[in-house]
């Protein structure tokens, strides 16, 4: 699995912990957000929410791990876009349930609030539950079929209640998009994506 890690400025000191915990699982980790507060341009959760959504839409990754100080801001930001199903995950049980019941493609982590002693170990345990070697669906098992049906219906709701990404980009503040595209690791990931109208539009705004 290709997992994109996308941190904004307030959470970037935790970037190493997140990447190290994911690397223990043997997945391909794409570090597309901030890892150092000195990086420019400086990214807020508004930028990283857009980046997470675009990474999924362009198939740069299969899953996005984002977050911010509390996890709330990134979650609200990324969920504004179609095809993104994000959960706020703070402990291993959250991850276990999110994977089996909600089967989303994005999580938001609280990377300052409550981030104390053994927080790096919590991340390791959390990701082991989120990305198990054998994926089981549904909890409790008797609810598995209903939960899978709800997940499919939610995809249809997301598609039907949003504009296309091309329309969204046209209607966003150009400064938001240009800042995202000025961030070198993310721009490189977009450049490596398969050619499409959205990619062309984004690179024209870089």
C-alpha atoms as a printed R data frame, in Angstrom:
    type eleno elety resid chain resno       x      y       z
1   ATOM     1    CA   UNK     A     1   0.000  0.000   0.000
2   ATOM     2    CA   UNK     A     2   1.171  3.533  -0.805
3   ATOM     3    CA   UNK     A     3   0.556  5.757   2.207
4   ATOM     4    CA   UNK     A     4   0.953  9.538   1.941
5   ATOM     5    CA   UNK     A     5   1.914 11.402   5.104
6   ATOM     6    CA   UNK     A     6   0.845 15.049   4.944
7   ATOM     7    CA   UNK     A     7   1.635 17.251   7.953
8   ATOM     8    CA   UNK     A     8   1.014 20.972   8.353
9   ATOM     9    CA   UNK     A     9   3.293 23.377  10.187
10  ATOM    10    CA   UNK     A    10   2.058 22.881  13.762
11  ATOM    11    CA   UNK     A    11   2.360 19.097  13.488
12  ATOM    12    CA   UNK     A    12   5.564 18.871  11.465
13  ATOM    13    CA   UNK     A    13   7.766 18.149  14.531
14  ATOM    14    CA   UNK     A    14   5.878 14.817  14.793
15  ATOM    15    CA   UNK     A    15   6.448 13.912  11.144
16  ATOM    16    CA   UNK     A    16   9.418 11.667  11.925
17  ATOM    17    CA   UNK     A    17   7.405  9.697  14.481
18  ATOM    18    CA   UNK     A    18   4.581  9.133  11.988
19  ATOM    19    CA   UNK     A    19   6.895  8.071   9.157
20  ATOM    20    CA   UNK     A    20   8.975  5.775  11.397
21  ATOM    21    CA   UNK     A    21   5.868  4.046  12.737
22  ATOM    22    CA   UNK     A    22   4.558  3.440   9.223
23  ATOM    23    CA   UNK     A    23   7.920  2.230   7.946
24  ATOM    24    CA   UNK     A    24   7.797 -0.608  10.475
25  ATOM    25    CA   UNK     A    25   4.849 -2.072   8.537
26  ATOM    26    CA   UNK     A    26   6.672 -2.378   5.214
27  ATOM    27    CA   UNK     A    27   4.377 -0.140   3.175
28  ATOM    28    CA   UNK     A    28   5.550  2.523   0.718
29  ATOM    29    CA   UNK     A    29   5.503  5.832   2.583
30  ATOM    30    CA   UNK     A    30   5.297  9.095   0.621
31  ATOM    31    CA   UNK     A    31   6.266 12.058   2.794
32  ATOM    32    CA   UNK     A    32   4.422 14.867   0.986
33  ATOM    33    CA   UNK     A    33   3.892 17.430   3.755
34  ATOM    34    CA   UNK     A    34   6.045 19.367   6.170
35  ATOM    35    CA   UNK     A    35   8.821 17.673   8.118
36  ATOM    36    CA   UNK     A    36  10.613 20.857   9.225
37  ATOM    37    CA   UNK     A    37   9.116 24.190  10.393
38  ATOM    38    CA   UNK     A    38  11.665 26.015   8.231
39  ATOM    39    CA   UNK     A    39  10.221 24.577   5.007
40  ATOM    40    CA   UNK     A    40   8.530 27.015   2.669
41  ATOM    41    CA   UNK     A    41   5.832 27.656   1.864
42  ATOM    42    CA   UNK     A    42   4.435 27.065   5.341
43  ATOM    43    CA   UNK     A    43   1.312 24.906   5.200
44  ATOM    44    CA   UNK     A    44  -1.851 25.134   7.302
45  ATOM    45    CA   UNK     A    45  -4.559 22.492   7.584
46  ATOM    46    CA   UNK     A    46  -6.370 24.230   4.709
47  ATOM    47    CA   UNK     A    47  -3.430 23.435   2.432
48  ATOM    48    CA   UNK     A    48  -2.889 19.879   3.671
49  ATOM    49    CA   UNK     A    49  -6.605 19.056   3.393
50  ATOM    50    CA   UNK     A    50  -6.522 19.983  -0.291
51  ATOM    51    CA   UNK     A    51  -3.252 18.086  -0.742
52  ATOM    52    CA   UNK     A    52  -4.695 14.936   0.812
53  ATOM    53    CA   UNK     A    53  -7.776 15.043  -1.399
54  ATOM    54    CA   UNK     A    54  -5.743 15.652  -4.555
55  ATOM    55    CA   UNK     A    55  -3.301 12.856  -3.702
56  ATOM    56    CA   UNK     A    56  -6.198 10.413  -3.503
57  ATOM    57    CA   UNK     A    57  -7.955 11.703  -6.625
58  ATOM    58    CA   UNK     A    58  -4.762 11.593  -8.724
59  ATOM    59    CA   UNK     A    59  -4.001  8.096  -7.355
60  ATOM    60    CA   UNK     A    60  -0.654  9.296  -6.024
61  ATOM    61    CA   UNK     A    61  -1.419  7.119  -2.979
62  ATOM    62    CA   UNK     A    62  -3.921  4.585  -1.694
63  ATOM    63    CA   UNK     A    63  -4.335  6.124   1.752
64  ATOM    64    CA   UNK     A    64  -3.607  9.465   3.427
65  ATOM    65    CA   UNK     A    65  -2.359  9.950   6.985
66  ATOM    66    CA   UNK     A    66  -2.785 13.600   7.930
67  ATOM    67    CA   UNK     A    67  -3.405 15.548  11.066
68  ATOM    68    CA   UNK     A    68  -2.794 18.753  12.937
69  ATOM    69    CA   UNK     A    69  -2.638 19.896  16.533
70  ATOM    70    CA   UNK     A    70  -5.979 18.357  17.508
71  ATOM    71    CA   UNK     A    71  -6.736 16.422  14.330
72  ATOM    72    CA   UNK     A    72 -10.003 18.303  13.941
73  ATOM    73    CA   UNK     A    73  -8.836 20.946  11.462
74  ATOM    74    CA   UNK     A    74  -7.305 18.552   8.942
75  ATOM    75    CA   UNK     A    75 -10.345 16.272   9.139
76  ATOM    76    CA   UNK     A    76 -12.754 19.154   8.460
77  ATOM    77    CA   UNK     A    77 -10.581 20.452   5.622
78  ATOM    78    CA   UNK     A    78 -10.027 17.197   3.749
79  ATOM    79    CA   UNK     A    79 -13.686 16.170   4.064
80  ATOM    80    CA   UNK     A    80 -14.759 19.166   1.983
81  ATOM    81    CA   UNK     A    81 -13.670 17.272  -1.142
82  ATOM    82    CA   UNK     A    82 -15.328 14.377  -2.999
83  ATOM    83    CA   UNK     A    83 -14.179 10.809  -2.556
84  ATOM    84    CA   UNK     A    84 -12.479 11.401   0.792
85  ATOM    85    CA   UNK     A    85 -13.595  9.355   3.810
86  ATOM    86    CA   UNK     A    86 -11.617 10.517   6.823
87  ATOM    87    CA   UNK     A    87 -11.766  9.520  10.472
88  ATOM    88    CA   UNK     A    88 -10.270 11.100  13.592
89  ATOM    89    CA   UNK     A    89  -8.080  8.402  15.136
90  ATOM    90    CA   UNK     A    90  -6.298  8.833  18.466
91  ATOM    91    CA   UNK     A    91  -5.713  5.305  19.758
92  ATOM    92    CA   UNK     A    92  -5.382  1.728  18.467
93  ATOM    93    CA   UNK     A    93  -9.022  0.830  19.142
94  ATOM    94    CA   UNK     A    94 -10.151  3.793  17.008
95  ATOM    95    CA   UNK     A    95  -7.957  2.467  14.186
96  ATOM    96    CA   UNK     A    96  -9.227 -1.101  14.575
97  ATOM    97    CA   UNK     A    97 -12.872 -0.001  14.413
98  ATOM    98    CA   UNK     A    98 -12.348  2.550  11.625
99  ATOM    99    CA   UNK     A    99 -10.696 -0.056   9.409
100 ATOM   100    CA   UNK     A   100 -13.358 -2.699   9.946
101 ATOM   101    CA   UNK     A   101 -16.516 -0.587  10.071
102 ATOM   102    CA   UNK     A   102 -15.872  2.554   8.050
103 ATOM   103    CA   UNK     A   103 -13.158  1.365   5.647
104 ATOM   104    CA   UNK     A   104 -12.071  4.930   4.892
105 ATOM   105    CA   UNK     A   105  -9.135  6.156   2.826
106 ATOM   106    CA   UNK     A   106  -7.811  8.868   5.126
107 ATOM   107    CA   UNK     A   107  -7.201  9.455   8.827
108 ATOM   108    CA   UNK     A   108  -6.470 12.536  10.874
109 ATOM   109    CA   UNK     A   109  -4.202 12.344  13.917
110 ATOM   110    CA   UNK     A   110  -3.997 14.630  16.942
111 ATOM   111    CA   UNK     A   111  -0.285 15.425  16.894
112 ATOM   112    CA   UNK     A   112  -0.034 18.041  19.649
113 ATOM   113    CA   UNK     A   113  -3.052 17.629  21.955
114 ATOM   114    CA   UNK     A   114  -2.351 14.746  24.324
115 ATOM   115    CA   UNK     A   115   0.895 13.921  22.525
116 ATOM   116    CA   UNK     A   116   3.012 12.929  25.485
117 ATOM   117    CA   UNK     A   117   5.000 10.066  26.968
118 ATOM   118    CA   UNK     A   118   5.079  6.942  24.705
119 ATOM   119    CA   UNK     A   119   3.153  8.760  21.953
120 ATOM   120    CA   UNK     A   120   5.457  7.224  19.335
121 ATOM   121    CA   UNK     A   121   4.561  3.753  20.646
122 ATOM   122    CA   UNK     A   122   0.878  4.639  20.428
123 ATOM   123    CA   UNK     A   123   1.412  5.498  16.751
124 ATOM   124    CA   UNK     A   124   3.104  2.165  16.092
125 ATOM   125    CA   UNK     A   125   0.258  0.215  17.716
126 ATOM   126    CA   UNK     A   126  -2.342  2.417  16.035
127 ATOM   127    CA   UNK     A   127  -0.964  1.786  12.540
128 ATOM   128    CA   UNK     A   128  -0.673 -1.962  13.160
129 ATOM   129    CA   UNK     A   129  -4.414 -2.029  13.816
130 ATOM   130    CA   UNK     A   130  -5.190  0.290  10.905
131 ATOM   131    CA   UNK     A   131  -3.191 -1.642   8.322
132 ATOM   132    CA   UNK     A   132  -3.442 -5.320   9.337
133 ATOM   133    CA   UNK     A   133  -1.825 -8.033   7.231
134 ATOM   134    CA   UNK     A   134  -5.247 -9.656   6.816
135 ATOM   135    CA   UNK     A   135  -8.150 -7.248   6.569
136 ATOM   136    CA   UNK     A   136 -11.381 -8.273   8.240
137 ATOM   137    CA   UNK     A   137 -14.619 -6.462   7.478
138 ATOM   138    CA   UNK     A   138 -17.375 -5.485   9.874
139 ATOM   139    CA   UNK     A   139 -17.800 -5.281  13.612
140 ATOM   140    CA   UNK     A   140 -19.612 -6.968  15.128
141 ATOM   141    CA   UNK     A   141 -19.525 -9.664  12.412
142 ATOM   142    CA   UNK     A   142 -23.322 -9.761  12.196
143 ATOM   143    CA   UNK     A   143 -23.270 -6.122  11.027
144 ATOM   144    CA   UNK     A   144 -20.620 -6.624   8.328
145 ATOM   145    CA   UNK     A   145 -23.001 -6.786   5.350
146 ATOM   146    CA   UNK     A   146 -24.969 -3.717   6.442
147 ATOM   147    CA   UNK     A   147 -21.785 -1.748   7.102
148 ATOM   148    CA   UNK     A   148 -20.362 -2.631   3.677
149 ATOM   149    CA   UNK     A   149 -23.618 -1.510   2.049
150 ATOM   150    CA   UNK     A   150 -23.506  1.791   3.953
151 ATOM   151    CA   UNK     A   151 -19.932  2.351   2.772
152 ATOM   152    CA   UNK     A   152 -20.991  1.930  -0.873
153 ATOM   153    CA   UNK     A   153 -23.935  4.268  -0.362
154 ATOM   154    CA   UNK     A   154 -21.652  6.855   1.229
155 ATOM   155    CA   UNK     A   155 -19.463  6.822  -1.894
156 ATOM   156    CA   UNK     A   156 -22.525  7.583  -4.000
157 ATOM   157    CA   UNK     A   157 -23.547 10.393  -1.648
158 ATOM   158    CA   UNK     A   158 -20.084 11.934  -1.885
159 ATOM   159    CA   UNK     A   159 -20.108 11.785  -5.670
160 ATOM   160    CA   UNK     A   160 -23.613 13.193  -5.950
161 ATOM   161    CA   UNK     A   161 -23.170 16.052  -3.496
162 ATOM   162    CA   UNK     A   162 -19.917 17.546  -4.843
163 ATOM   163    CA   UNK     A   163 -18.693 19.286  -7.954
164 ATOM   164    CA   UNK     A   164 -15.943 17.720 -10.034
165 ATOM   165    CA   UNK     A   165 -12.372 18.367  -8.938
166 ATOM   166    CA   UNK     A   166 -11.776 20.449 -12.039
167 ATOM   167    CA   UNK     A   167 -14.700 22.717 -11.108
168 ATOM   168    CA   UNK     A   168 -13.550 22.868  -7.500
169 ATOM   169    CA   UNK     A   169 -10.046 23.996  -8.495
170 ATOM   170    CA   UNK     A   170 -11.548 26.671 -10.750
171 ATOM   171    CA   UNK     A   171 -13.574 28.033  -7.837
172 ATOM   172    CA   UNK     A   172 -10.953 27.898  -5.088
173 ATOM   173    CA   UNK     A   173  -8.840 30.863  -4.046
174 ATOM   174    CA   UNK     A   174  -5.918 30.688  -6.521
175 ATOM   175    CA   UNK     A   175  -3.505 31.510  -3.684
176 ATOM   176    CA   UNK     A   176  -4.515 28.311  -1.879
177 ATOM   177    CA   UNK     A   177  -3.832 26.163  -4.933
178 ATOM   178    CA   UNK     A   178  -0.600 27.926  -5.882
179 ATOM   179    CA   UNK     A   179   0.764 27.536  -2.333
180 ATOM   180    CA   UNK     A   180   0.040 23.810  -2.423
181 ATOM   181    CA   UNK     A   181   1.698 23.491  -5.820
182 ATOM   182    CA   UNK     A   182   4.726 25.503  -4.656
183 ATOM   183    CA   UNK     A   183   5.490 22.880  -2.013
184 ATOM   184    CA   UNK     A   184   8.217 20.844  -3.711
185 ATOM   185    CA   UNK     A   185   7.495 17.297  -2.414
186 ATOM   186    CA   UNK     A   186   3.834 17.580  -3.323
187 ATOM   187    CA   UNK     A   187   4.477 19.153  -6.718
188 ATOM   188    CA   UNK     A   188   6.845 16.277  -7.566
189 ATOM   189    CA   UNK     A   189   4.135 13.769  -6.647
190 ATOM   190    CA   UNK     A   190   1.627 15.527  -8.906
191 ATOM   191    CA   UNK     A   191   4.151 15.580 -11.754
192 ATOM   192    CA   UNK     A   192   4.613 11.808 -11.373
193 ATOM   193    CA   UNK     A   193   0.865 11.111 -11.499
194 ATOM   194    CA   UNK     A   194  -0.828  9.824 -14.646
195 ATOM   195    CA   UNK     A   195  -1.747 12.526 -17.138
196 ATOM   196    CA   UNK     A   196  -5.266 13.896 -16.832
197 ATOM   197    CA   UNK     A   197  -7.124 17.208 -17.029
198 ATOM   198    CA   UNK     A   198  -6.804 17.783 -13.275
199 ATOM   199    CA   UNK     A   199  -3.036 17.263 -13.324
200 ATOM   200    CA   UNK     A   200  -2.650 19.681 -16.238
201 ATOM   201    CA   UNK     A   201  -4.766 22.295 -14.467
202 ATOM   202    CA   UNK     A   202  -2.753 22.005 -11.241
203 ATOM   203    CA   UNK     A   203   0.647 22.221 -12.918
204 ATOM   204    CA   UNK     A   204  -0.503 25.322 -14.793
205 ATOM   205    CA   UNK     A   205  -1.109 26.952 -11.409
206 ATOM   206    CA   UNK     A   206   2.292 25.999  -9.970
